[in-house]
Amino acid sequence: MAKERLIELPKIVDRRGTLSFLEAGNHIPFNISCAYWIYDVPKDKERFVFRDQYKFVIVLSGSLDVLLNDGQEKRKYTLSCPSDALYIPNKVYWSFDNFSANTCCLIIASDICGEYSSLYKKSATKHSPIIGEKEYTVFDCSLIQLPTIENNTGDIASVSSSENIPFHIKRLFYIYDIPLGTERGMHAHKYCHEVLIAAIGSFEVELNDGANKKTVLLNCPTYGLYIPPGVWAVEKAYSSDVTCLVLASEIYDEEGYINTYSEFKKYRRHED
């Protein structure tokens, strides 16, 4: 993609809410180096002027203007729909303006640059990459404190592939417009590692390895819950304004899902 473009993302809508997703090599024409989400931005603040990276910009809630300048022409895009993504190519200057109240913006980038690079200098924890596979339990599920910047023009939290999470990001999806009382998840993965984040609002995650259970509350955009393969997860107790952001180590593969609890128990017992 040589020029910026507004892309309508795939979405799945049912009685449990709406899910939109992107995959590297499919919707995203670059390797995902990092993802950032910007929140608590004062109304009408302008921020971020960068270039030298490919990126996708998505508004998870609220609205904002994206201002582009390639040295010859200035252009403006207004984003207000979670299922739309603005692709911005390399060598284009860009900035944000006219944030509405309660805006949360997700940026998926090909590289770390500009103001974002200081996030990793401030990060106290570096997670080792996954080496091989093992039989994981709920005790391998952990809360990861993500690097953040807080200032008077808004806050940023971020993740970087294999830097502060233990895998390379190949897929992102986010769930929104979730009715109260809904339960989601209710499956396990055979191969895929995930990090779940409450980008907006809050929800609980009930974890089960067939022998042990624990429940984790996610209510802050600066923490992610790491869930390895072989752990049954149920997301519930969603707040009314919630957006659940998920980072995954694999592209979607239906064969990698365990969708019933009876199948999960057999899988944990190594039964065919």
Secondary structure, 3 states (H helix, E strand, C coil): CCCCEEEECCEEEECCEEEEEEEECCCECCCCCEEEEEECCCCCCCEEEECCCCEEEEEEECCEEEEEECCCCEEEEEECCCCEEEEECCCCEEEEECCCCCCEEEEEECCCCHHHHHHHHHCCCCCCCCCCCCCCCHHHCEEEECCEEEECCEEEEEEECCCCCCCCCCEEEEEECCCCCCCEEEEEECCCCEEEEEEECCEEEEEECCCCEEEEEECCCCEEEEECCCCEEEEECCCCCCEEEEEECCCCCHHHEECCHHHHHHHHCCCC
